[in-house]
Amino acid sequence: MALLGLDPKVVATARTLAARAAEPVVSLAKAHTTVAVERATLRLAGITGADSTHRAGDVPWVNRVIDTVREQCGLEHGVVLPAFHALRENDIGSLTELAEATAAGQVQFKIPTGKDLTAARKASTSAVSKGLRTVDRNRVQRDKLVAKWGDPAQRPWIYLIVATGDIDEDVVQAQNAARAGADVIAVIRSTGQSLLDYVPEGATHHGFAGTYATQENFRIMRAALDDVSKEVGRYVRLTNYASGLCMPEIAVLAGLQRLDMMLNDSMYGILFRDINPIRTFVDQRFSRQVHARAGIIINTGEDNYLTTADAVDAAHTVTVSQLLNEHFAHEAGLPDPLLGLGHAFEINPKVPDSFRLELAHALLARELFPDAPLKWMPPTKHMTGDVFDGYLLDGFFNLAGVLTGQSILLVGMMTEAVVTPFLSDRDLALKNVRYVLNAAGSLAEDFRPAPDGLIVKRAHQVLGEAVDLLERIVDDGLLNAIADGTFGLMKRPADKGKGADGVVEKAPEYFNPASEMLEAAQ
């Protein structure tokens, strides 16, 4: 689809500027590690479980080890060297047993040297390799199941959220949604989980406006969707959220449990959760390397910008973020087929020609990223509580998705921002999507905007404004642009934000076998 007549030189300039803007941040990410990256590495190496005796509640064993290593010898060299040296020195059989001994005050960590260093490097590499082999097997298994059960017959894939707080109830809703036509099930996280600097353990049956992301919850839902995939005759994909303070860990757990998509944006945590920018960029790079290895499609979060900024005035900031997200993803080894860039249907419906403007923005994204599985988000900001008005607006959103060849269509709810949707709300919303997809069919084949019309002119205008903004970001620096409120009107200085104390500058002798193997795979 090439309907906008975009100038290839302007497009190439935009990508070049995005790469230049991102380069200093990539260098910063390579020079640092975080407590979350080190925890993710130990999870790949096999540590599991939690300390249930702690007075403040369950504390994951991996947090116990990381915190103690950092206290006793620092994380500048990475966690695996002192951890695996301690295993050998104390004749302990597993990382989980090491954590238990650590909690009991029986272990003293130190950076090994000489033959001890060599032994620790070898043992940690072997353990992490085993975890990555599990990730690799899950990727192969996904391909086999897709070949066996098939993909959805149409694009866009229909993406629907469940969010009850109880994993068992989520299973019921997810399976019923798949039977009603949903192709992708997203289990939204409990409110506030992104600000927890640990990953809860086990199956959970409580949560506010969502269900906790845990390894066991991932396992339960994946098994449930495999069952319903066999029943409906198509592979139903599972989505969760690799964002917040535990982005790398959740990415690893997703790979270990064969999730298919993960919300993973380079700036969302900075802008909308006030997480330290450097922490976020370090964590997102590692997590995206894991996603690339696992074959997991990421979904970026540009739609969120339009909930705080005007969707017309700030349209070019979405394009800039998409270009930055693309570069960060490619640098981390994610190919275009795994790059689910985000955008949204958020223009005020009272604006004249609002639907034509929406088509311009959606077409621009489609033509800039022709091989990316774009995720198109429904209206939320201008849903008023009038369910009839909202149902119609969602229908226009669905039509725009068909007309512009979107890849992943999140199902809009007419009760958006009024109540947590009931099963009946989801059923009606899915009927809306099915009707439009069936009635419009391949309407994109017949859709040709006038070369000198509003849609084409608006797309060129937004791309031009994006290039202008990228030039300013290159001059001022991306971290400064974020601090100035360029994206979503949120001002986030590089030295502020949650989790800043979890960032560690790497020593020259830093060692992380997971990073090395993921880098080599690129």
Disulfide bonds with the S-S distance in Angstrom:
none
